[in-house]
Amino acid sequence: IISRYISDPLLVGGKKFDMRLYVLVTNYKPLKVFLYRGGFCRFCVEQYSTDVAEIDNIFVHLTNVAIQKQAEDYNEQHGGKWAIS
């Protein structure tokens, strides 16, 4: 796998995030798509920073819940997720 880091990511509240959307495509011509309303966004616990000292801070750069729940500021109540619906 080859990837490139986005140096100026879109942020929400100063934090990196990703969106999980569930889509069913039943036809391409004509396009027919169903979007499940149960999608969500996952957020990093810490504010995004371009500081070189923070480059190895996984809590700034990775939205994975398995990683984020190890952070001191992790919120057990919502788990760093916001429902989209």
Backbone torsions as a table, in degrees:
resi	resn	phi	psi	omega
1	ILE	NA	133.1	176.1
2	ILE	-118.6	131.9	178.5
3	SER	-141.4	162.7	177.9
4	ARG	-125.9	134.0	-179.5
5	TYR	-74.5	135.3	177.8
6	ILE	-85.4	115.7	-173.9
7	SER	-77.8	-21.5	-179.4
8	ASP	-129.7	70.4	-174.1
9	PRO	-73.7	157.8	171.8
10	LEU	-69.8	132.3	-177.5
11	LEU	-121.3	152.0	172.5
12	VAL	-122.0	119.0	-177.6
13	GLY	61.4	26.5	179.8
14	GLY	80.8	8.6	-177.5
15	LYS	-120.0	147.5	174.6
16	LYS	-72.0	152.7	-178.8
17	PHE	-151.9	164.9	168.3
18	ASP	-136.0	160.3	-178.7
19	MET	-115.9	136.3	176.0
20	ARG	-112.0	110.0	179.8
21	LEU	-118.9	139.8	178.2
22	TYR	-110.5	120.8	-174.7
23	VAL	-129.8	137.6	174.3
24	LEU	-114.4	119.3	176.5
25	VAL	-102.5	117.1	-177.9
26	THR	-101.4	-13.9	179.7
27	ASN	-160.5	146.8	177.9
28	TYR	-102.5	-31.3	178.5
29	LYS	-133.3	100.3	-4.1
30	PRO	-75.5	154.8	-179.4
31	LEU	-65.9	126.3	177.6
32	LYS	-132.7	116.0	-173.4
33	VAL	-130.0	140.2	174.9
34	PHE	-118.4	129.0	179.2
35	LEU	-106.8	123.0	177.3
36	TYR	-75.2	132.1	-175.1
37	ARG	-75.6	-5.4	-175.8
38	GLY	-89.8	23.6	178.3
39	GLY	-71.0	170.2	-179.9
40	PHE	-153.9	165.7	173.6
41	CYS	-113.3	141.8	175.0
42	ARG	-112.6	138.7	-175.5
43	PHE	-121.5	149.9	171.2
44	CYS	-72.2	151.6	179.4
45	VAL	-73.1	-36.8	-174.5
46	GLU	-105.3	153.5	178.1
47	GLN	-62.1	143.5	177.7
48	TYR	-68.1	142.4	179.1
49	SER	-144.7	142.6	174.9
50	THR	-95.5	4.8	178.9
51	ASP	-61.0	130.4	-179.1
52	VAL	-58.6	-31.4	179.4
53	ALA	-66.0	-20.3	-179.0
54	GLU	-98.1	2.2	-174.4
55	ILE	-62.0	-29.3	179.5
56	ASP	-96.0	4.2	-179.3
57	ASN	-81.6	102.9	-176.5
58	ILE	-65.9	-22.8	-179.1
59	PHE	-75.7	-11.7	176.9
60	VAL	-93.7	-31.7	-167.8
61	HIS	-110.1	-22.1	-175.7
62	LEU	-115.1	129.7	-177.5
63	THR	-91.9	-1.4	-177.7
64	ASN	-57.7	126.3	-176.6
65	VAL	-63.0	-36.7	179.3
66	ALA	-59.9	-30.7	177.1
67	ILE	-84.8	-48.4	-175.3
68	GLN	-60.8	-32.3	-177.0
69	LYS	-71.1	-7.4	175.1
70	GLN	-85.9	-11.3	-178.5
71	ALA	-73.7	149.3	179.5
72	GLU	-62.2	-35.4	-176.3
73	ASP	-91.7	11.7	-179.3
74	TYR	-63.0	134.9	-179.1
75	ASN	-96.5	107.8	-178.9
76	GLU	-64.1	-26.1	-175.6
77	GLN	-68.5	-47.7	-179.4
78	HIS	-114.4	-7.2	172.9
79	GLY	63.4	24.0	179.7
80	GLY	73.5	17.5	-179.8
81	LYS	-115.4	142.9	171.4
82	TRP	-121.1	130.0	176.3
83	ALA	-69.1	142.0	178.9
84	ILE	-83.7	-32.5	-176.7
85	SER	-73.2	NA	NA
